[in-house]
Amino acid sequence: MGEQDDVVAAVSAGVRAMRIEADAVSAAAERVAPELAEAVRLIRRAQGRVLVSGLGKSGHIGAKMAATLASTGTPAQFVHATEALHGDSGTATPADVAILISNSGETAEVNHFARMLQAWGVPRIAMTRDPSSTLALLCDVHLDIRVEREADPLGLAPTSSATVTLAIGDALAAALMTLSGFTPADFAQRHPGGSLGAQLGAAR
């Protein structure tokens, strides 16, 4: 097989991965509404911030989730699950609500943090693939991030599951924006920099 054939096969695998991820998001959209409603109610009742926590790829997705929530009118902060066990847990108060992410629901550091938050009376939302997992059982609300398969050629890397987690986080942000009546002017106040800030400023 020549280089051109190698590239064609590789690109085919890449496109197939995108289709697998798109199907996974569509399947999640069909089932997530009741759980999403519970999560929205829990967040709306909180007087403080949304603390988002995870480890590894789930942590990276969690950091993006917190950033999106914060920029769209829901005060949020990412807390790395390992750092939480070394003092960063001190950021949590009973006025907050936590979103804890672990695909398996068995990540030791995330579960330890969940137990700490539970002891302090912080409401908790789990994002896992298994509603009977340790993390799901430690939380008040469970958001189902299961996928039929991961999108990489080996079916092992966090690809589809990470995409579904990100999409549900965006859905949560969109729901909260709608409830709060968040406007383009509100967004512009929080995003004055860069090309987007310039675009929003010109529109005012």
N, C-alpha and C positions, 0 to 999 in steps of 0.2 A: 504494500500500500504506500503510495507516494505522499509527500507532504500535503498536497492539496486535498487528497482523500482523508488524511488525518484531521485536517482542519474542518472539513465538512462534517465528519463524524463527531468531532468535539462540539461544534456549533449546534448540531442536532441534539446532543445531550443537554446543552445549555438551554435551548428552546423548550425541550421536554421538561426540564426542571421548572421553568417559568409556568408551564401549563399545569404541572402537578401542584405548584403553589397556588395558582389561581383557583383550581378546583378545591383545594383545601380551605381557602378563604370563603368560597361560595358555600361549602358545606357548613362551615362555622356560622355563617350569617343566617342559615336556615334554623339553627338550633339555639343561638345565644340570647335571643331577646328576653326570655324570662329571667335568666341569670343577670343579664345586663341591667334590667330594671331594678333588681335587688341591690346591685352594686351602686347604681346611681342614687337610690334612696339612702343608702348608708353614707355615701360621700356627702350628700346634701345635708344630712343631719349633723355632720361634723362641724365643729366651730373652728378647727385649726387647719392644718395642712394635710395633703395626701403624701404619705411617705411611701416611696416605691423601692423595693429591695429585691435583689437576686444575685446570682453568682455566675460567672462565665458568660456564655452567650445570653442567658436570661438577664444577667446584669446589664449587658450592653443595651438590650431591648428596654429594660426598665429605666435606664438613664434617659433614653429617647422619650419614653412615655412620660416621665416626670417633666421633661423640658416642654413637651407639647401641652401638657395640662397647664403648666405655669404660664405659657405664652398665650393661652386661650381663656384666661380668667379664673383658673382653679389653682390656688397656691399649692405647689408641690415641690418635693425635694427627693433626690435619689440618695439612698443610704446603702452602701455596699455591704452585703451580708457578713463578710468576714470582718470588715472594719466595725460593724455594729457590735461585734463581740469583743472589741478592743476599745470601747468608749464611745463610738459614734451613736450607740443606742440612746445616749443621753439627750439626743435631739427630740425624742418622742415624748409626747404628753397625751393624757387621756382625751384631750380635745381633738387630736389628730385621728386619721384613719389610715391604715396601711394596706398596700397592695403587695403581696409576696409572690414571687414568681419562681417556679421550679417545675420543669416539664414532668419529671418523675414524681414530684411531690415528696421526695425522700432526701433532698439535699440537706446534709446535717446542719450546716451553718444557718440556712434559711429557717429550718425548723426550730433551731435553738432561739433564733431571734423572734420567731412567732410565739414561742412559749414565754419569752420575756414580755412581749407586748400584751399577751393575754393576761399575764399577772398584773400588768399596770393598767388594765382596763381600756386598752386601745383597740377599737374595732378593726377587724382584719378581713381582707378579701384575698383568697387564694386563686392563683392561675396555674392549673396543672392539667395533665391529661387524664388523671384518675381521681374521681370523686371519693374514693375510699382510701386515698393516700394519707399519710401522716399529716402533711401540710393542709390538705382539704379539711380534715377532721379537726385541725387546730383553729380553723377560721370560721367566720360567721357566714360568709358567702363564697361560693365556688364558681369560677369562670372556667368553662371547659375548653382547653386548647388542644385537644387530641386531634391527630391527623391520621389518615390511612397509611401514609408512608412519607418519609423524608424525600426531598427532591434530588439529592446528589446521586451520582451513579451507584454508590455503595448502599444507599438508603440508610446512612448512619449519621451524617453531620446534621446539626440543628439548622435546618433550612425551612421546610414547610412549617414546622412547629414554631420557629422563630417568626416567620411571616404572619402566621395566624395570631400569635401573641401580640405582635405589633399592630395588626389590623383591629383586634379587639380593643387595644389601648386607644387607638384612634377613634373607634366607635364610641368609647366611653367619653372621650374629650368632646366629640361632636354632640353627644346627648347632653352633656353638662353645659356646653355653649348655648344650646337651644333653650334649655331651662332658664339660664341666667339672662337671656336676651343679649348675649355678647355681640357687639357690633364691629364693623370695620374701623370705626374711630377708636374703639377700645383696643383693638389689635394694634393700630398705629401707635398708640401711646406706649405700648410694650415693645414695639419693634421699630424704633426710629432709624436704626443703622442699616447699611447695605443697600443693595438694589431694591429689595422689597420695601424697606423704609422709605427710599426715595420715591418709589411708585405710589405708596400710600400717601406720602406727603403731597405729591402732585395732584392726587385725587381730591384732596380736601379743599 
